[in-house]
Amino acid sequence: MKTRSWLGCIVAIAAGMAMVACASEPHPIDLATTLRLGGARAFAVEAARERVRQSRARLDQDRLAAWPWLAPGIAYRRHDGYLQDIVGDVFDASKHQGSSSLGLQAQVDPGDAWYRVLASRQALRAVEADADAQGRQSLLAAAQGYVELSRAAALVAASGDAVRVASETLRKVENATVAGVASEADAQRARLRHGRVHAAHAKALADHTVASARLAELLRLPPSTLLAPDLREFVPTSLLPPERPLDALVAAALAARPELQRARAAIGEAGARRDGVHMGPWIPSVGASAGAGGIMGGRNGGLGSGGAFGDYGFGVAWRIGPGGIGDRTRVRAADAAVRLAEIERDQAAARITREVVELHSRAAASAGSIGLASSNIVSARRLLAITQGRKDFGFGAVTDVLEAERELAGAQAEGIDEVAAHNQFQWRLWHASGEPLRIPEPPVAGRGP
C-alpha cells in the first residue's frame, strides 16, 4: 500500500512537471535583448513619448496665438415691415442686402503671450525629462525582471541537480536495505528526502513560469511565452566602478538624474508664469483688423446699387482689476507655485541622495555575502563527497548523507539568492546614480560564468 502511494506521488509530480515543461517551448533571451525591448516597447515609454508630442504641440499653439487670422465671409439680409430712421420717424420699408468680405484680424495680449510661451518651453523640458525618467525606469524594471528570471532558472537547475543526487541516494539506500546493511528507517528517510526535493523542483519550475510571464508582460511579449535566460550571465554584476567615492556618486546623481531636471524645469515654468502675472498686465493688449469686400442691395426685390468697401481698425487697452493690474490674488498664487516647485526639487534631491547612499552600502555588503555564500557551497560539496565516499551504510551513515545533501541544496539556494540580490542592488544603484547605460554584448558561445 505504501509502495503504491509512493509511486502515485511520483507519477503525479512527474506529470505536473511534464505539463509545465510542455506548456510552451522555451525561447532563449539574454540581457541585451531584454534591455532593448524594455527600453523601446514598454507602455510607460510610449506614453511618455506621446506626452512629449502633446507638450510640443501646446508650445506651437502658444506661439501661433499671436499671429493674425483670416476671416472670409458671405452674408445676406432682408427686412420687411416698419423701421425707425435716425431722426426718429417710423416708416414701412422692404429691403434686402448681400455682401461678401475678406478680413484680416489680430487680437494679441503681448505680455500674456510672451510669458506663456516661456512657460510652455519649460513645460516641454519637464515632460522631456519625465520621458527620460520613464525610460530609465523601464530599463530598470526590465533588468530586474531578467535578474529574477535568471534566479528562477538557476533554482530550477539547482533543484534538478538535487533531484538527481537524491534519486541516486535513494537507490543505494534501498539496495542496502534489501541487503540488510541499512535499516527500513533509513530507507524511509531517503524516500522522504526524495519526495521533498521533487516538490522543491516542481515549485522552482512554477516560479520560473511566473517570472517568465512577468518579464514577458514588461516586454509586451505573449504571456504564454516561456523565456529561458542565458545562465552564463547569472554572475555578480558591477555596473559602476567600485572604487568611485560615495560623494562623487551623489554629486553625479544630483546633476544627472532626470527627476531633478524635471523639477528644475518645473521651477522655470512656475517662474515664467509668475513673471507673467507680475509684468504681463502692464503690457497693453493690441487689436487690429482690416477688411475689404463688396455690398449690393435695394428696395423690395430690386438690386439697386452696390460697390466695394474697406474697414480698418487699431487699438490698445490695459486691464485693471481681476485678471489684470492690481490683482494680488494671482500674484500670491504665482509666488506660492514657485515656492512649491522649489520644495519639490529639494525633496527630490534629498530622496535621491538617500537612495544613492543606501544602495551603495547595500551593494557593498552584498558583494561580501556572495564570497561567503561561495565558500559555503564549496564546504557543502566537500561534506557531501566525504559522506558519499563511505563504503558502508552503518548506523548514522545514511543520516549524514541526507544531511549533507540538505546542506548543499541550501547553500546553493543561498548562493543563487545572494547573486540575484547583489545584481538587483547594482541595477538599482545604476538607476539612482543617473549614469548612462551601455547595453552589454551577448556572451560569447561556450564561455561559462
Number of C-alpha atoms within 10 A of each C-alpha: 6 7 8 9 10 14 12 12 14 16 12 12 17 14 12 15 19 12 11 16 15 11 13 13 12 14 10 11 15 20 22 16 16 21 23 14 18 28 23 15 16 21 17 18 23 16 13 20 19 14 17 21 15 14 20 19 14 17 20 14 13 20 16 13 15 15 11 15 14 13 12 13 11 11 10 12 10 14 13 12 9 11 14 11 9 7 6 8 8 11 10 9 13 14 17 18 18 16 18 16 17 15 17 15 18 17 18 18 20 17 19 19 19 16 22 21 22 20 26 24 22 23 24 24 23 26 25 23 23 23 24 20 22 23 21 24 19 24 25 21 21 26 22 21 23 29 25 24 28 28 26 27 25 23 25 21 16 20 24 19 15 23 21 15 15 25 19 13 22 23 14 17 24 20 14 19 17 13 10 11 15 22 18 15 11 22 22 14 16 25 19 14 22 22 19 14 22 23 17 17 23 21 17 22 23 18 19 25 24 17 23 27 21 19 26 22 17 22 25 14 15 10 17 15 18 25 26 20 25 18 16 16 17 22 15 18 16 16 15 15 8 11 6 9 10 14 12 11 22 22 13 15 23 22 14 16 22 21 22 24 22 24 24 21 24 26 25 23 27 24 22 23 25 23 20 23 25 20 15 22 22 16 17 17 19 15 16 15 17 16 17 15 17 15 16 16 20 16 16 14 12 10 14 13 10 14 10 12 13 12 10 12 10 12 11 13 11 14 14 12 11 11 13 17 17 14 15 15 10 16 17 12 12 21 17 14 19 20 14 15 20 18 14 17 21 15 14 17 20 12 12 21 19 14 19 25 16 13 20 23 14 16 22 14 12 20 18 12 18 21 13 13 20 18 13 19 20 13 16 22 17 14 19 19 14 13 19 19 10 12 8 12 22 13 12 10 17 26 16 17 23 23 17 22 24 18 19 23 21 16 21 24 18 19 21 23 19 23 24 27 23 26 25 23 23 24 24 22 26 22 21 26 26 22 17 10 13 9 12 11 10 14 15 8 7 7 8 11 10
